[in-house]
Amino acid sequence: MNALPTATTTSKADLRGLIDAITHATAEDSMNNLLTSEQWDMLAAYLLPVHLTAGQVLFSQGTNDRTLYLVESGSLSVHFEDDKQRLRLAIVAPGSLVGEGSFFSHRPRSATVQAGAPSKLWSLPALRHAELGNRQPAVALQLAMAAGAVLAKRLGNRRRRIAAT
């Protein structure tokens, strides 16, 4: 049974840790920082913090949810069970994201994502992204482009292709 991630709402999120994680990320599938500091300030009102304990499931393969998650700290493991019941694994590090596949495709989750260590994420539900697009279209577009770049990196690398969630 999936444990629900803990999300709390704040008036203005402090994204310094997330921005630092993205800026210093070295993983092949890390996110590019396409936002200015002013745009990050605008985005802060739309992101919700999520704290996971080690072993906690963020989302399961087959669930219908389009939330995008940006990884500030910790590590996430991505598990995929194919038609032959084989399990594959990828690790997502700080400075990257998960949920991009369903975010763009409007299809069920293609993998299960679980915290490998205590982790802090920032969630952007699809409805909040739509609201962001209405109020701050340039910020919404830049974030979508950054998520699309991560998806393209993962799909372009045969070993990391499974990490597209």
C-alpha positions in Angstrom: 0.0 0.0 0.0 1.3 3.4 -1.0 2.1 5.9 1.8 0.9 9.4 1.0 3.8 11.9 0.8 3.5 14.7 3.4 2.7 18.0 1.7 2.4 21.3 3.5 1.3 24.6 2.2 3.3 27.8 2.9 2.6 31.3 1.8 5.9 31.5 -0.1 8.2 28.5 -0.6 11.9 28.9 0.1 13.4 27.3 -3.1 17.0 28.1 -2.4 17.8 24.5 -1.7 16.1 23.3 -4.9 17.8 26.0 -7.0 21.2 25.1 -5.5 20.5 21.4 -6.2 19.7 22.1 -9.9 22.7 24.5 -10.3 25.2 21.9 -8.9 23.7 18.7 -10.3 26.0 16.6 -12.2 23.8 13.6 -13.2 23.2 13.1 -16.9 19.5 13.6 -16.5 19.6 16.6 -14.3 17.5 19.6 -14.9 18.8 22.8 -16.6 18.0 26.0 -14.7 16.1 28.0 -17.3 14.5 30.4 -14.9 15.6 33.8 -13.6 15.5 34.5 -9.9 12.3 36.6 -10.4 10.7 33.6 -12.2 11.7 31.3 -9.4 10.0 33.7 -7.0 6.8 33.6 -9.1 7.0 29.8 -9.3 7.4 29.4 -5.5 3.7 30.2 -5.0 2.7 27.2 -7.1 5.0 24.5 -5.6 4.2 22.4 -2.6 6.9 20.8 -0.5 6.9 17.0 -0.1 9.0 15.1 2.4 9.5 11.4 2.0 11.1 9.0 4.5 13.4 6.3 3.2 11.4 3.5 1.5 8.2 5.6 1.1 6.5 5.3 -2.2 5.9 8.6 -4.0 3.7 7.1 -6.7 3.1 3.6 -8.2 3.2 2.3 -11.7 -0.3 2.5 -13.4 -1.7 5.3 -11.2 -3.4 8.3 -12.9 -1.7 11.5 -11.7 0.1 14.2 -13.7 2.0 15.8 -10.8 5.5 16.9 -11.6 8.1 16.5 -8.8 11.4 18.5 -8.6 14.0 16.8 -6.4 15.8 19.0 -3.9 17.5 16.4 -1.7 17.8 12.7 -1.1 17.5 10.1 -3.8 14.6 8.3 -5.5 14.6 4.8 -7.0 12.5 4.1 -10.1 11.1 0.6 -10.5 9.5 -0.7 -13.7 7.9 -4.1 -14.1 7.6 -5.1 -17.8 5.4 -7.7 -19.4 7.9 -10.5 -18.4 7.7 -9.4 -14.7 11.2 -8.1 -14.8 12.1 -5.2 -12.4 14.5 -2.5 -13.6 16.0 0.2 -11.5 17.3 3.8 -12.0 18.3 6.3 -9.4 17.2 10.0 -9.6 19.3 12.4 -7.7 18.8 16.0 -6.5 18.6 18.6 -9.2 16.4 16.4 -11.4 12.7 15.6 -11.5 10.2 12.7 -11.8 6.7 12.5 -13.1 7.5 14.1 -16.5 6.2 11.2 -18.6 2.6 11.4 -17.2 2.8 15.2 -17.0 3.2 15.4 -20.7 1.4 12.3 -21.9 -1.8 12.4 -19.7 -1.2 8.6 -19.3 -0.9 6.5 -16.2 2.5 6.4 -14.4 5.0 4.2 -16.3 7.0 3.3 -13.1 6.9 3.3 -9.4 9.0 5.9 -7.6 10.2 5.3 -4.1 12.6 7.3 -1.8 15.9 5.6 -1.4 16.8 8.0 1.4 14.9 10.7 3.2 14.1 13.2 0.4 12.7 16.7 -0.1 10.8 17.3 -3.3 8.6 20.1 -4.7 5.4 19.1 -6.3 3.5 20.9 -9.1 0.1 19.3 -9.7 -1.2 19.6 -13.2 -4.0 22.0 -12.1 -1.4 24.3 -10.5 0.7 24.2 -13.7 -2.4 25.2 -15.7 -3.0 28.1 -13.3 0.6 29.1 -13.6 0.2 29.0 -17.4 -2.7 31.4 -17.2 -1.0 33.9 -14.8 2.7 33.5 -15.7 2.9 31.9 -19.1 6.6 32.5 -19.6 7.4 30.7 -16.3 5.1 27.8 -17.1 6.7 27.5 -20.5 10.3 27.5 -19.2 9.4 24.9 -16.6 7.8 22.7 -19.2 10.8 23.1 -21.4 13.1 22.1 -18.6 11.0 19.0 -17.8 10.9 18.2 -21.5 14.7 18.4 -21.7 15.0 15.9 -18.8 12.5 13.6 -20.6 14.5 13.8 -23.8 17.8 13.1 -22.0 16.3 10.0 -20.4 14.7 8.7 -23.6 17.9 9.4 -25.6 19.9 7.2 -23.2 19.0 3.5 -23.5 20.2 2.7 -19.9 18.2 5.6 -18.4 15.1 5.3 -20.6 13.3 3.5 -17.8 13.7 6.6 -15.5 11.1 8.4 -17.6 8.1 8.4 -15.2 
